[in-house]
Amino acid sequence: MEKEMTYEKAMKRLEQIVEKIESGEMDIDSLAKNLKEAKTLVEYCKEKLTTVEAEVKKCLDL
């Protein structure tokens, strides 16, 4: 994954992977590689959302 990954970039990449899977464009080797990448991206996005949620909650509690 990129060093300067943003939530938006991660989501865009996930959308690209899903589109390729749904269209049947991937061979089995690419599928395995892309599913591994997608898992990493989903974990990144979850972590990012959790962090932002905590920051917003902290701001609202002030």
DSSP file (Angstrom, degrees, kcal/mol; ACC not computed):
  #  RESIDUE AA STRUCTURE BP1 BP2  ACC     N-H-->O    O-->H-N    N-H-->O    O-->H-N    TCO  KAPPA ALPHA  PHI   PSI    X-CA   Y-CA   Z-CA
    1    1 A M              0   0    0      0, 0.0     4,-0.0     0, 0.0     9,-0.0   0.000 360.0 360.0 360.0 147.3    0.0    0.0    0.0
    2    2 A E    >   -     0   0    0      1,-0.1     3,-0.8     2,-0.1     0, 0.0  -0.191 360.0-130.5 -59.7 150.0    1.2    3.6   -0.7
    3    3 A K  T 3  S+     0   0    0      1,-0.2     2,-0.2     0, 0.0    -1,-0.1   0.881 108.8  45.9 -67.6 -38.0    2.9    5.6    2.0
    4    4 A E  T 3  S+     0   0    0      2,-0.0    -1,-0.2     0, 0.0     2,-0.2  -0.226  82.3 157.3-100.6  42.5    0.6    8.5    1.4
    5    5 A M    <   -     0   0    0     -3,-0.8     2,-0.3    -2,-0.2     3,-0.0  -0.451  20.8-166.4 -70.1 137.4   -2.6    6.6    1.2
    6    6 A T     >  -     0   0    0     -2,-0.2     4,-2.4     1,-0.1     5,-0.2  -0.782  34.8-109.7-115.4 165.8   -5.8    8.5    2.0
    7    7 A Y  H  > S+     0   0    0     -2,-0.3     4,-2.6     1,-0.2     5,-0.2   0.919 120.2  51.5 -59.3 -43.5   -9.2    7.2    2.7
    8    8 A E  H  > S+     0   0    0      1,-0.2     4,-2.3     2,-0.2    -1,-0.2   0.902 110.3  47.6 -62.9 -42.2  -10.5    8.4   -0.6
    9    9 A K  H  > S+     0   0    0      2,-0.2     4,-2.4     1,-0.2    -1,-0.2   0.903 111.9  50.8 -65.1 -40.7   -7.6    6.7   -2.5
   10   10 A A  H  X S+     0   0    0     -4,-2.4     4,-2.4     1,-0.2    -2,-0.2   0.923 111.5  47.0 -63.2 -44.4   -8.2    3.5   -0.6
   11   11 A M  H  X S+     0   0    0     -4,-2.6     4,-2.4     2,-0.2    -1,-0.2   0.900 111.2  51.5 -64.7 -40.4  -12.0    3.5   -1.4
   12   12 A K  H  X S+     0   0    0     -4,-2.3     4,-2.0     2,-0.2    -1,-0.2   0.919 110.9  48.1 -62.2 -43.1  -11.3    4.3   -5.1
   13   13 A R  H  X S+     0   0    0     -4,-2.4     4,-2.3     2,-0.2    -2,-0.2   0.905 110.1  52.1 -64.9 -41.1   -8.9    1.4   -5.3
   14   14 A L  H  X S+     0   0    0     -4,-2.4     4,-2.6     1,-0.2    -1,-0.2   0.913 108.4  51.3 -59.5 -42.5  -11.4   -0.9   -3.6
   15   15 A E  H  X S+     0   0    0     -4,-2.4     4,-2.4     1,-0.2    -1,-0.2   0.896 109.0  51.2 -61.5 -40.1  -14.0    0.2   -6.2
   16   16 A Q  H  X S+     0   0    0     -4,-2.0     4,-2.1     2,-0.2    -2,-0.2   0.913 110.6  48.3 -63.0 -43.3  -11.6   -0.6   -9.0
   17   17 A I  H  X S+     0   0    0     -4,-2.3     4,-2.4     2,-0.2    -2,-0.2   0.934 111.9  48.9 -63.4 -45.9  -10.9   -4.1   -7.6
   18   18 A V  H  X S+     0   0    0     -4,-2.6     4,-3.0     1,-0.2     5,-0.2   0.912 109.8  52.2 -61.3 -43.3  -14.6   -4.8   -7.2
   19   19 A E  H  X S+     0   0    0     -4,-2.4     4,-2.0     1,-0.2    -1,-0.2   0.915 110.7  47.6 -59.5 -43.6  -15.4   -3.7  -10.7
   20   20 A K  H  X>S+     0   0    0     -4,-2.1     5,-1.6     2,-0.2     4,-0.8   0.902 113.3  48.0 -65.3 -40.9  -12.7   -6.0  -12.1
   21   21 A I  H ><5S+     0   0    0     -4,-2.4     3,-0.9     1,-0.2    -2,-0.2   0.944 113.3  47.2 -64.2 -47.3  -14.0   -8.9  -10.1
   22   22 A E  H 3<5S+     0   0    0     -4,-3.0    -1,-0.2     1,-0.2    -2,-0.2   0.823 110.8  52.0 -65.0 -31.4  -17.6   -8.3  -11.1
   23   23 A S  H 3<5S-     0   0    0     -4,-2.0    -1,-0.2    -5,-0.2    -2,-0.2   0.619 107.9-124.0 -81.5 -11.4  -16.7   -8.0  -14.8
   24   24 A G  T <<5 +     0   0    0     -3,-0.9    -3,-0.2    -4,-0.8    -2,-0.1   0.675  69.9 132.9  78.2  16.6  -14.8  -11.3  -14.8
   25   25 A E      < +     0   0    0     -5,-1.6     2,-0.3    -6,-0.2    -4,-0.1   0.630  47.5  86.1 -74.4 -14.5  -11.6   -9.5  -16.1
   26   26 A M        -     0   0    0     -6,-0.6     2,-0.1    -5,-0.1     0, 0.0  -0.691  66.9-142.5 -97.7 139.3   -9.3  -11.2  -13.5
   27   27 A D     >  -     0   0    0     -2,-0.3     4,-2.4     1,-0.1     5,-0.1  -0.406  40.3 -95.6 -83.0 173.4   -7.6  -14.6  -13.8
   28   28 A I  H  > S+     0   0    0      1,-0.2     4,-1.9     2,-0.2     5,-0.1   0.843 123.8  51.5 -63.5 -35.3   -7.3  -16.7  -10.7
   29   29 A D  H  > S+     0   0    0      2,-0.2     4,-1.7     1,-0.2    -1,-0.2   0.918 112.7  44.9 -67.9 -42.9   -3.8  -15.5   -9.9
   30   30 A S  H  > S+     0   0    0      1,-0.2     4,-2.9     2,-0.2     5,-0.2   0.863 108.8  58.7 -66.7 -36.1   -4.8  -11.9  -10.1
   31   31 A L  H  X S+     0   0    0     -4,-2.4     4,-2.5     1,-0.2     5,-0.2   0.937 106.1  46.9 -60.2 -47.8   -7.9  -12.6   -8.1
   32   32 A A  H  X S+     0   0    0     -4,-1.9     4,-1.8     1,-0.2    -1,-0.2   0.921 114.5  47.1 -61.3 -44.7   -5.9  -13.9   -5.1
   33   33 A K  H  X S+     0   0    0     -4,-1.7     4,-2.0     1,-0.2    -2,-0.2   0.915 114.3  46.9 -63.2 -44.5   -3.5  -10.9   -5.2
   34   34 A N  H  X S+     0   0    0     -4,-2.9     4,-2.7     1,-0.2    -2,-0.2   0.842 108.9  53.8 -70.5 -33.7   -6.3   -8.4   -5.5
   35   35 A L  H  X S+     0   0    0     -4,-2.5     4,-2.2    -5,-0.2    -1,-0.2   0.890 108.6  50.3 -66.5 -37.7   -8.4  -10.0   -2.7
   36   36 A K  H  X S+     0   0    0     -4,-1.8     4,-1.9    -5,-0.2    -2,-0.2   0.921 112.4  47.0 -64.0 -43.6   -5.3   -9.7   -0.4
   37   37 A E  H  X S+     0   0    0     -4,-2.0     4,-2.4     1,-0.2    -2,-0.2   0.914 110.7  52.5 -62.9 -42.8   -4.9   -6.0   -1.4
   38   38 A A  H  X S+     0   0    0     -4,-2.7     4,-2.6     1,-0.2    -2,-0.2   0.898 106.8  52.7 -61.1 -41.0   -8.6   -5.4   -0.9
   39   39 A K  H  X S+     0   0    0     -4,-2.2     4,-2.2     1,-0.2    -1,-0.2   0.922 110.1  48.0 -60.7 -44.1   -8.4   -6.9    2.6
   40   40 A T  H  X S+     0   0    0     -4,-1.9     4,-2.2     1,-0.2    -2,-0.2   0.905 112.3  49.4 -62.3 -42.3   -5.6   -4.6    3.5
   41   41 A L  H  X S+     0   0    0     -4,-2.4     4,-2.6     2,-0.2    -2,-0.2   0.891 109.7  50.9 -65.3 -40.6   -7.5   -1.6    2.1
   42   42 A V  H  X S+     0   0    0     -4,-2.6     4,-2.5     2,-0.2    -1,-0.2   0.916 110.3  49.5 -63.7 -43.2  -10.6   -2.5    4.1
   43   43 A E  H  X S+     0   0    0     -4,-2.2     4,-2.3     2,-0.2    -2,-0.2   0.913 111.2  50.1 -61.8 -42.2   -8.6   -2.8    7.3
   44   44 A Y  H  X S+     0   0    0     -4,-2.2     4,-2.6     2,-0.2    -2,-0.2   0.932 111.4  48.1 -60.2 -47.2   -7.0    0.6    6.6
   45   45 A C  H  X S+     0   0    0     -4,-2.6     4,-2.6     1,-0.2    -2,-0.2   0.901 110.8  50.6 -63.7 -41.8  -10.4    2.3    6.0
   46   46 A K  H  X S+     0   0    0     -4,-2.5     4,-2.4     2,-0.2    -1,-0.2   0.931 112.1  47.7 -60.5 -45.4  -11.9    0.8    9.1
   47   47 A E  H  X S+     0   0    0     -4,-2.3     4,-2.3     1,-0.2    -2,-0.2   0.912 111.9  49.9 -62.0 -43.1   -8.9    2.1   11.2
   48   48 A K  H  X S+     0   0    0     -4,-2.6     4,-2.5     1,-0.2    -2,-0.2   0.923 111.7  47.8 -62.5 -45.3   -9.2    5.5    9.6
   49   49 A L  H  X S+     0   0    0     -4,-2.6     4,-2.6     1,-0.2    -1,-0.2   0.887 111.0  51.2 -64.3 -39.4  -12.9    5.7   10.3
   50   50 A T  H  X S+     0   0    0     -4,-2.4     4,-2.1    -5,-0.2    -1,-0.2   0.910 111.1  48.5 -63.4 -42.5  -12.4    4.6   13.9
   51   51 A T  H  X S+     0   0    0     -4,-2.3     4,-2.2     2,-0.2    -2,-0.2   0.928 113.1  46.4 -63.3 -46.4   -9.8    7.3   14.4
   52   52 A V  H  X S+     0   0    0     -4,-2.5     4,-2.7     1,-0.2     5,-0.2   0.902 110.4  53.6 -64.6 -41.0  -11.9   10.0   12.9
   53   53 A E  H  X S+     0   0    0     -4,-2.6     4,-2.6     1,-0.2    -1,-0.2   0.919 109.5  48.4 -59.6 -43.5  -14.9    8.9   15.0
   54   54 A A  H  X S+     0   0    0     -4,-2.1     4,-2.3     1,-0.2    -1,-0.2   0.893 111.8  49.7 -64.5 -39.9  -12.8    9.1   18.2
   55   55 A E  H  X S+     0   0    0     -4,-2.2     4,-2.1     2,-0.2    -2,-0.2   0.908 112.2  47.1 -65.5 -41.9  -11.6   12.6   17.2
   56   56 A V  H  X S+     0   0    0     -4,-2.7     4,-2.4     2,-0.2    -2,-0.2   0.922 112.0  50.4 -65.5 -44.0  -15.1   13.9   16.4
   57   57 A K  H  X S+     0   0    0     -4,-2.6     4,-1.7    -5,-0.2    -2,-0.2   0.909 109.7  51.2 -60.1 -42.3  -16.4   12.4   19.7
   58   58 A K  H  X S+     0   0    0     -4,-2.3     4,-0.5     1,-0.2    -1,-0.2   0.907 110.8  48.6 -61.8 -42.8  -13.6   14.1   21.6
   59   59 A C  H >< S+     0   0    0     -4,-2.1     3,-0.9     1,-0.2    -2,-0.2   0.892 111.1  49.6 -64.8 -40.1  -14.4   17.5   19.9
   60   60 A L  H 3< S+     0   0    0     -4,-2.4    -1,-0.2     1,-0.2    -2,-0.2   0.786 106.0  57.3 -70.5 -27.6  -18.1   17.1   20.7
   61   61 A D  H 3<        0   0    0     -4,-1.7    -1,-0.2     1,-0.2    -2,-0.2   0.588 360.0 360.0 -79.6  -9.7  -17.3   16.3   24.4
   62   62 A L    <<        0   0    0     -3,-0.9    -1,-0.2    -4,-0.5    -2,-0.1   0.513 360.0 360.0 -68.8 360.0  -15.4   19.5   24.9
